[in-house]
Amino acid sequence: MATISRLLWWRHLRAGPNEYILHFRGGRIAGKGQGLSYWFNPLSAAIAQVPVEDCETTFVLHERTADMQEVAVQCTIVYRLTDPEKATTRANFTVSLESGHWVEKPLERLASFWAQRVRQPVRAHLVRLPLAEAVRSGAETVRGAVMVSLAADTETASMGLALVGVQIDQISPSPELAKALETPTREAIQQKADEASFQRRALAVEKERAIKENELATQVELARRQDDLIQRQNANKVLEAQGKADADKTRVQAELSLQALTAEGYARDVKAKAQGDADARRVMGEADASAEAARAGAWRDVPSHVLLGLAAQALATKLNSIEHVTITPDTLSEVIGRLLNTRPSQK
C-alpha cells in the first residue's frame, strides 16, 4: 500500500512501483501514474490506488453433477487490472489520506465478480458429467470451459480486467461420497494386495515344497549312495577275505610243500645216513669177519694147550674186573689132564 506522511496540513504520498495512483481534485483527475511520490493538500484531494501486478483469488463453488451429487469446485483465478481508470469506476479503490489503506475492500469485490462469472460455465459443464467422471477427470475439462467462457466475456474488459490464468484445483465430493467412491478402488487395491499375498504364500509354499522335495531327493540319493557304499564295502570285505583265504591257502600250501620237501630231504638224509651206517657196519662186519676168519684160520693149527694158555693169559688180564670165577673140578681136571698129556709129546 501507499505510504502517506504529514507535515502541518500537507500530506506526502509515496507509492510502490506496482501501484497505480489516480489523484482527483474537484471531481477530475489531476494526476496519475505508477509509483508516484508527491505532496498534496488533503482538503481538496481524493486518491485511488489500483494494483497493476497480477492478482490472485481463490474461491469454492458448490454445484451438482449429472447424477445429482453435490461437489465442491475449488478455483483459482489470476487476473490483472489493465485499465485502472475503468476499474475505479466499477470498484472503490479510494485510500485513506491518513493511513494510505483502502477505505473498502475492492479486491474482495473483484473476487466476488470472478466467482459469479465462473459459476455459470462450471455449472453448465458439471450438469453433463456423472460424479465419478467429474471427480476423476472433470477438473481439466471444467478449466477449458471456464477459459473459453471468460475469454468471450465482455464484462471483464468493461471493468478494466484481463484474465491471466484459470486453475481448477480440485473437484471433490462430500466425505461420504468420497468414501463411497474410494471403496471400489480400495477394495480393488485390497484385492490385489490379497492376491499378491496369496501368490506370495503360494510361492512360499511352492518353494517350501521344492525345498522338501530337494531334501527328500537328497536323502534318497544319500541313502542310495550309502547302500552302494555298504555293498562296495561288503564286496571289498569279501574280496579281502577271499584274498586273505587265497593268501592263507597259498601260505599253507607253501608251508606244506616246504615241510614235504623238508621231510623228503630229511628222509633222504636219514636214509642216506642209515644206508651209510649200514654200509659202514657191513664193511666193518666184513672186516671183523675177515679178521675173525683170519684169526680163526691162524688158530686152526695151534695146539689146544696153546689155546688154553692164551685163554688163561686173556683171563689173567681180566682178573681185575672179574670178582668171582667158578672153576668146577671137572673143568680143572680136564685142563690139567690135557696139559699133562701134551707135555711128553712136546719133549
C-alpha positions in Angstrom: 0.0 0.0 0.0 1.0 3.7 -0.4 2.7 5.5 2.4 1.3 8.8 3.5 3.2 11.2 5.8 2.2 14.6 7.0 3.8 18.0 7.6 1.5 20.6 9.1 -1.6 20.4 6.9 0.3 19.0 3.9 0.5 15.3 3.0 3.1 13.4 1.2 2.3 10.2 -0.7 4.8 7.6 -1.8 3.6 4.7 -3.9 5.3 1.5 -4.9 6.3 0.6 -8.5 3.4 -1.9 -8.7 0.8 0.6 -7.6 -1.1 2.9 -9.9 -2.2 6.2 -8.4 -5.2 8.3 -9.5 -5.2 11.8 -7.9 -8.6 13.5 -8.1 -9.2 17.2 -7.5 -12.6 18.8 -8.0 -14.0 15.6 -9.5 -11.4 15.4 -12.1 -8.1 13.5 -12.5 -5.3 15.9 -11.5 -2.5 13.4 -11.7 -2.0 9.7 -12.4 0.8 7.3 -12.8 2.7 4.3 -11.5 5.0 4.6 -8.5 4.3 8.3 -7.8 5.7 10.3 -4.9 4.4 13.9 -4.3 3.0 16.4 -1.8 -0.7 17.3 -1.8 -3.4 19.2 0.0 -5.7 16.7 1.7 -8.6 19.2 1.8 -9.1 19.1 -2.0 -7.7 15.7 -2.9 -9.2 12.2 -3.4 -6.7 9.4 -4.2 -7.4 6.0 -5.7 -4.7 3.3 -5.7 -5.0 0.4 -8.2 -2.6 -2.6 -8.1 -1.1 -3.2 -11.5 0.6 -6.6 -10.6 -1.0 -10.0 -11.1 -3.7 -10.6 -8.6 -4.9 -14.0 -7.5 -8.2 -15.0 -6.0 -9.4 -18.5 -4.8 -13.0 -19.5 -4.2 -15.1 -22.6 -3.9 -18.2 -23.3 -5.8 -20.8 -25.9 -4.7 -22.5 -27.5 -7.7 -24.3 -30.7 -8.7 -23.3 -33.3 -11.3 -25.4 -35.1 -13.8 -26.4 -37.7 -11.2 -27.5 -35.0 -8.7 -24.5 -35.3 -6.4 -23.0 -32.2 -4.8 -19.4 -31.4 -5.4 -17.1 -28.6 -4.4 -15.1 -27.0 -7.1 -12.0 -25.1 -5.9 -11.0 -22.4 -8.5 -8.0 -20.1 -8.6 -8.2 -17.0 -11.0 -5.2 -15.0 -11.8 -6.0 -11.6 -13.3 -4.6 -8.2 -13.9 -6.1 -4.6 -13.8 -5.1 -3.4 -17.2 -7.3 -0.2 -17.2 -7.1 1.4 -13.7 -9.5 4.3 -14.7 -12.2 1.8 -15.7 -11.5 -0.3 -12.6 -12.0 2.7 -10.3 -15.5 3.3 -11.8 -16.6 -0.3 -11.0 -14.9 -0.8 -7.6 -13.9 1.6 -4.9 -10.1 1.8 -4.8 -10.0 5.0 -2.7 -7.3 5.1 0.0 -7.5 6.9 3.4 -5.5 10.1 3.4 -4.4 9.4 7.0 -3.2 5.7 6.7 -2.8 5.1 3.0 -5.0 1.9 3.2 -8.2 1.3 1.2 -11.3 2.6 2.8 -13.1 -0.5 1.4 -12.1 -4.0 0.2 -12.0 -3.7 -3.6 -10.2 -7.0 -4.2 -12.9 -8.9 -2.4 -15.4 -7.2 -4.7 -13.4 -8.3 -7.7 -13.2 -11.9 -6.2 -17.0 -11.9 -6.0 -17.2 -10.7 -9.6 -14.9 -13.6 -10.8 -16.9 -16.2 -8.8 -20.1 -15.0 -10.5 -18.5 -15.1 -13.9 -17.0 -18.6 -13.4 -20.1 -20.2 -11.8 -22.1 -20.3 -15.0 -19.6 -22.3 -17.2 -18.8 -24.6 -14.3 -22.4 -25.4 -13.6 -23.2 -25.8 -17.3 -20.3 -28.3 -17.7 -20.8 -30.3 -14.5 -24.5 -31.0 -15.2 -23.4 -33.1 -18.1 -20.8 -35.2 -16.1 -21.5 -38.0 -13.7 -19.9 -37.8 -10.3 -17.2 -40.4 -10.9 -16.1 -38.8 -14.2 -16.2 -35.3 -12.7 -14.0 -36.3 -9.8 -11.7 -38.3 -12.0 -11.1 -36.1 -15.0 -13.5 -33.2 -14.7 -11.0 -30.6 -13.5 -9.3 -30.2 -16.8 -12.4 -30.1 -18.9 -14.0 -27.6 -16.5 -10.9 -25.4 -16.7 -11.2 -25.4 -20.5 -14.8 -24.5 -20.4 -14.1 -21.6 -17.9 -11.2 -20.3 -20.1 -13.5 -20.3 -23.2 -16.3 -18.6 -21.3 -14.2 -15.9 -19.7 -12.3 -15.2 -23.0 -15.6 -14.4 -24.6 -17.0 -12.4 -21.7 -17.1 -8.6 -22.5 -17.9 -7.7 -18.9 -14.3 -8.3 -17.8 -13.0 -5.8 -20.3 -15.5 -3.2 -19.2 -14.2 -3.5 -15.7 -10.6 -3.0 -16.9 -9.7 -6.6 -16.1 -7.7 -9.1 -18.1 -7.6 -12.8 -17.4 -4.2 -14.2 -16.9 -4.9 -17.8 -15.9 -7.5 -20.2 -14.6 -6.7 -23.2 -12.4 -9.3 -25.8 -11.2 -7.5 -27.1 -8.1 -9.9 -30.0 -7.4 -13.4 -31.2 -7.7 -14.2 -33.0 -4.5 -17.5 -34.7 -3.4 -18.8 -34.8 0.2 -16.8 -37.0 2.6 -19.5 -39.8 2.4 -19.5 -39.8 -1.4 -15.7 -39.6 -1.5 -15.5 -42.6 0.8 -18.1 -44.4 -1.4 -16.1 -43.6 -4.5 -12.9 -44.7 -2.8 -14.4 -48.0 -1.7 -14.2 -49.9 -5.1 -10.7 -48.7 -5.7 -9.8 -49.5 -2.1 -11.4 -52.9 -2.5 -9.6 -53.5 -5.8 -6.3 -52.5 -4.3 -7.0 -54.7 -1.2 -8.0 -57.5 -3.6 -4.8 -57.0 -5.5 -2.9 -56.9 -2.2 -4.7 -60.1 -1.1 -3.9 -61.7 -4.4 -0.3 -60.6 -4.1 -0.3 -62.0 -0.5 -1.9 -65.3 -1.7 0.6 -65.5 -4.6 3.4 -64.8 -2.2 2.1 -67.5 0.1 1.6 -69.9 -2.8 5.1 -69.1 -4.0 6.4 -69.7 -0.5 4.5 -73.0 -0.2 5.8 -74.0 -3.7 9.4 -73.1 -2.7 9.0 -74.9 0.6 7.6 -77.9 -1.3 10.5 -77.7 -3.7 12.9 -77.5 -0.8 11.3 -80.5 0.9 11.4 -82.4 -2.4 15.0 -81.5 -2.8 15.7 -82.6 0.8 13.9 -85.9 0.2 15.7 -86.3 -3.1 19.0 -85.6 -1.3 18.1 -88.1 1.4 17.2 -90.7 -1.2 20.4 -90.0 -3.1 22.4 -90.2 0.2 20.6 -93.5 1.1 21.4 -94.9 -2.4 25.0 -93.8 -2.1 25.2 -95.3 1.4 23.7 -98.5 0.1 26.2 -98.5 -2.8 29.0 -97.8 -0.2 27.8 -100.7 2.0 27.6 -103.0 -1.0 31.1 -101.9 -2.1 32.4 -102.3 1.4 30.9 -105.8 1.6 32.3 -106.6 -1.8 35.7 -105.3 -0.7 35.4 -107.3 2.5 34.5 -110.4 0.5 37.4 -109.7 -1.8 39.7 -109.1 1.1 38.5 -112.3 2.8 39.0 -114.2 -0.5 42.4 -112.7 -0.9 43.3 -113.5 2.7 42.0 -117.0 2.2 43.9 -117.4 -1.0 47.0 -116.0 0.7 46.5 -118.4 3.7 45.9 -121.2 1.2 49.0 -120.3 -0.7 51.0 -119.9 2.5 49.7 -123.3 3.9 50.4 -124.9 0.5 53.9 -123.4 0.6 54.4 -124.5 4.2 53.1 -128.0 3.3 55.3 -128.1 0.3 58.2 -126.8 2.4 57.5 -129.4 5.1 57.1 -132.1 2.4 60.4 -131.0 0.9 62.0 -130.8 4.3 60.6 -134.2 5.3 61.7 -135.7 2.0 65.1 -134.2 2.4 65.3 -135.4 6.0 64.1 -138.8 4.9 66.7 -138.8 2.2 69.3 -137.7 4.7 68.2 -140.3 7.2 68.0 -142.9 4.5 71.4 -142.0 3.2 72.8 -141.9 6.8 71.2 -145.2 7.6 72.4 -146.6 4.4 75.9 -145.2 5.1 75.8 -146.6 8.6 74.6 -149.9 7.3 77.3 -149.9 4.7 79.8 -148.9 7.3 78.7 -151.6 9.7 78.6 -154.1 6.8 82.1 -153.1 5.8 83.2 -153.3 9.5 81.4 -156.5 9.9 83.0 -157.9 6.8 86.3 -156.6 8.1 85.7 -158.1 11.5 84.5 -161.3 9.9 87.6 -161.3 7.7 89.8 -160.6 10.7 88.0 -163.3 12.7 88.2 -165.6 9.8 91.9 -164.9 9.5 92.3 -165.2 13.2 90.4 -168.4 13.2 92.4 -169.6 10.3 95.5 -168.7 12.3 94.4 -170.5 15.3 93.2 -173.5 13.4 96.6 -175.1 13.5 97.5 -174.0 17.0 97.5 -176.8 19.6 94.8 -176.8 22.2 97.2 -176.4 25.1 98.4 -173.3 23.4 94.9 -172.1 23.1 94.3 -172.8 26.7 97.4 -170.9 27.6 96.3 -168.0 25.6 92.9 -168.2 27.2 94.5 -168.2 30.6 96.6 -165.3 29.7 93.5 -163.4 28.5 91.8 -164.3 31.7 94.7 -163.0 33.7 94.3 -159.7 32.0 90.7 -159.6 33.1 91.2 -160.6 36.8 91.0 -157.0 38.0 87.4 -156.7 36.7 86.2 -160.2 37.5 85.0 -160.6 41.0 84.1 -164.3 41.1 85.3 -167.2 39.0 83.8 -170.6 39.4 86.0 -173.5 38.4 84.5 -176.9 38.7 86.6 -180.0 39.4 85.7 -181.5 36.1 86.9 -178.5 34.2 90.1 -178.3 36.2 90.8 -182.0 35.9 90.2 -181.9 32.2 92.5 -178.9 31.7 95.2 -180.4 33.8 94.8 -183.7 32.1 95.2 -182.1 28.7 98.3 -180.3 29.9 99.8 -183.5 31.2 99.1 -185.3 28.0 100.6 -182.8 25.9 103.9 -182.3 27.7 105.7 -185.6 26.8 104.8 -185.1 23.2 106.3 -181.7 23.3 109.6 -183.2 24.5 
